[in-house]
Amino acid sequence: QVQLVESGGSKVQPGGSLKLSCAASGFSLSSSNIAMSWHRQAPGKEREWVATISSIIGSTNYADSVLGRFTLSRDYDKNTVYLQMNTLEPDDPGKYYCRAVDRVFDVWGQGTLVTVSS
């Protein structure tokens, strides 16, 4: 069964940092080039795309709003994708979701909550 489990969400002060994890099971990040992406949804707003990494090629793309502050990485041994978030801003809070897409599946995780507040 293909599954994604996010973790790492927490409350952080403006300007702080968090590292989110997306642990994958039921497939391997190293066996095929899977588009692993992060999305976020703030209360009352639509879900928006944040960033994507290709699991084998390693190429990354970021939304303009997070470019230069957020960084994607992956660990094949842990079969996990990470989103390092630095210099968090008041517009960054929300539930962060991980998504995996390849030719045969399109799976979302349940999300992890990020709060930015002093």
C-alpha positions as a Markdown table, in Angstrom:
| # | Residue | x | y | z |
|---|---|---|---|---|
| 1 | Gln | 0.0 | 0.0 | 0.0 |
| 2 | Val | 1.4 | 3.4 | -1.0 |
| 3 | Gln | 1.4 | 5.7 | 1.9 |
| 4 | Leu | 2.9 | 9.1 | 2.9 |
| 5 | Val | 3.3 | 10.2 | 6.5 |
| 6 | Glu | 4.3 | 13.8 | 7.3 |
| 7 | Ser | 5.8 | 15.0 | 10.5 |
| 8 | Gly | 7.7 | 17.9 | 12.0 |
| 9 | Gly | 5.0 | 20.5 | 12.1 |
| 10 | Ser | 5.1 | 22.7 | 15.2 |
| 11 | Lys | 4.6 | 26.2 | 16.5 |
| 12 | Val | 7.6 | 28.5 | 15.7 |
| 13 | Gln | 8.3 | 32.2 | 16.0 |
| 14 | Pro | 8.5 | 34.5 | 13.0 |
| 15 | Gly | 12.0 | 34.1 | 11.6 |
| 16 | Gly | 12.4 | 30.6 | 12.9 |
| 17 | Ser | 13.0 | 27.3 | 11.2 |
| 18 | Leu | 11.4 | 24.0 | 10.9 |
| 19 | Lys | 12.2 | 20.8 | 9.1 |
| 20 | Leu | 9.3 | 18.7 | 7.8 |
| 21 | Ser | 9.5 | 15.0 | 6.9 |
| 22 | Cys | 7.5 | 12.9 | 4.5 |
| 23 | Ala | 8.1 | 9.2 | 5.0 |
| 24 | Ala | 7.1 | 7.1 | 2.1 |
| 25 | Ser | 6.1 | 3.4 | 2.2 |
| 26 | Gly | 4.8 | 1.0 | -0.4 |
| 27 | Phe | 7.3 | 2.4 | -3.0 |
| 28 | Ser | 10.9 | 3.4 | -3.2 |
| 29 | Leu | 12.2 | 6.9 | -3.9 |
| 30 | Ser | 15.3 | 5.4 | -5.6 |
| 31 | Ser | 13.5 | 2.9 | -7.9 |
| 32 | Ser | 11.8 | 5.3 | -10.2 |
| 33 | Asn | 11.6 | 9.1 | -10.7 |
| 34 | Ile | 8.7 | 10.2 | -8.6 |
| 35 | Ala | 7.6 | 13.7 | -8.3 |
| 36 | Met | 7.5 | 14.4 | -4.6 |
| 37 | Ser | 5.9 | 17.7 | -3.7 |
| 38 | Trp | 4.8 | 19.7 | -0.7 |
| 39 | His | 1.6 | 21.8 | -0.6 |
| 40 | Arg | 0.1 | 23.9 | 2.1 |
| 41 | Gln | -3.3 | 25.1 | 3.1 |
| 42 | Ala | -4.1 | 27.9 | 5.5 |
| 43 | Pro | -7.5 | 28.2 | 7.2 |
| 44 | Gly | -10.0 | 29.6 | 4.7 |
| 45 | Lys | -7.7 | 29.4 | 1.8 |
| 46 | Glu | -7.2 | 27.0 | -1.1 |
| 47 | Arg | -4.4 | 24.5 | -1.0 |
| 48 | Glu | -1.3 | 25.8 | -2.8 |
| 49 | Trp | 1.8 | 24.2 | -4.2 |
| 50 | Val | 5.1 | 24.9 | -2.3 |
| 51 | Ala | 7.8 | 22.9 | -3.9 |
| 52 | Thr | 8.7 | 19.7 | -5.8 |
| 53 | Ile | 11.7 | 17.4 | -6.0 |
| 54 | Ser | 12.2 | 14.6 | -8.6 |
| 55 | Ser | 13.2 | 11.6 | -6.5 |
| 56 | Ile | 16.0 | 10.3 | -8.7 |
| 57 | Ile | 17.1 | 13.2 | -10.8 |
| 58 | Gly | 17.0 | 15.5 | -7.7 |
| 59 | Ser | 15.8 | 18.6 | -9.6 |
| 60 | Thr | 13.8 | 21.0 | -7.5 |
| 61 | Asn | 11.2 | 23.7 | -8.1 |
| 62 | Tyr | 9.9 | 26.2 | -5.6 |
| 63 | Ala | 7.0 | 28.6 | -5.4 |
| 64 | Asp | 8.2 | 32.2 | -5.6 |
| 65 | Ser | 6.9 | 32.8 | -2.1 |
| 66 | Val | 9.3 | 30.3 | -0.5 |
| 67 | Leu | 12.3 | 30.5 | -3.0 |
| 68 | Gly | 15.5 | 31.1 | -1.1 |
| 69 | Arg | 13.9 | 30.2 | 2.2 |
| 70 | Phe | 12.8 | 26.6 | 1.8 |
| 71 | Thr | 14.9 | 23.7 | 0.7 |
| 72 | Leu | 14.0 | 20.2 | -0.4 |
| 73 | Ser | 16.1 | 17.1 | 0.1 |
| 74 | Arg | 15.6 | 13.3 | 0.1 |
| 75 | Asp | 17.2 | 10.4 | 1.9 |
| 76 | Tyr | 17.0 | 7.0 | 0.1 |
| 77 | Asp | 18.0 | 5.0 | 3.2 |
| 78 | Lys | 15.0 | 6.4 | 5.1 |
| 79 | Asn | 12.8 | 6.7 | 2.0 |
| 80 | Thr | 12.0 | 10.2 | 3.2 |
| 81 | Val | 11.7 | 13.6 | 1.6 |
| 82 | Tyr | 12.4 | 16.7 | 3.8 |
| 83 | Leu | 11.4 | 20.3 | 3.5 |
| 84 | Gln | 13.7 | 22.6 | 5.4 |
| 85 | Met | 11.9 | 25.9 | 6.1 |
| 86 | Asn | 13.9 | 28.9 | 7.2 |
| 87 | Thr | 13.0 | 32.5 | 8.0 |
| 88 | Leu | 9.4 | 31.5 | 8.5 |
| 89 | Glu | 7.0 | 34.4 | 7.8 |
| 90 | Pro | 3.4 | 35.1 | 8.9 |
| 91 | Asp | 2.1 | 33.9 | 5.5 |
| 92 | Asp | 3.7 | 30.5 | 5.9 |
| 93 | Pro | 1.4 | 28.8 | 8.5 |
| 94 | Gly | -1.0 | 26.1 | 7.5 |
| 95 | Lys | -1.3 | 22.4 | 7.1 |
| 96 | Tyr | 1.6 | 21.1 | 5.0 |
| 97 | Tyr | 0.9 | 18.1 | 2.8 |
| 98 | Cys | 3.2 | 15.7 | 1.0 |
| 99 | Arg | 2.2 | 14.3 | -2.4 |
| 100 | Ala | 3.8 | 11.6 | -4.5 |
| 101 | Val | 3.0 | 11.2 | -8.2 |
| 102 | Asp | 4.3 | 8.8 | -10.8 |
| 103 | Arg | 2.7 | 6.9 | -13.7 |
| 104 | Val | 0.6 | 4.6 | -11.6 |
| 105 | Phe | -0.3 | 6.5 | -8.4 |
| 106 | Asp | -1.0 | 9.9 | -7.0 |
| 107 | Val | -1.0 | 9.9 | -3.2 |
| 108 | Trp | -1.4 | 12.5 | -0.6 |
| 109 | Gly | -0.4 | 12.3 | 3.1 |
| 110 | Gln | -2.6 | 13.5 | 6.0 |
| 111 | Gly | -0.6 | 16.7 | 6.6 |
| 112 | Thr | 1.3 | 18.3 | 9.5 |
| 113 | Leu | 0.4 | 21.6 | 11.0 |
| 114 | Val | 2.8 | 24.6 | 11.0 |
| 115 | Thr | 2.0 | 27.6 | 13.1 |
| 116 | Val | 4.0 | 30.8 | 13.0 |
| 117 | Ser | 3.4 | 33.0 | 16.0 |
| 118 | Ser | 5.2 | 35.1 | 18.6 |
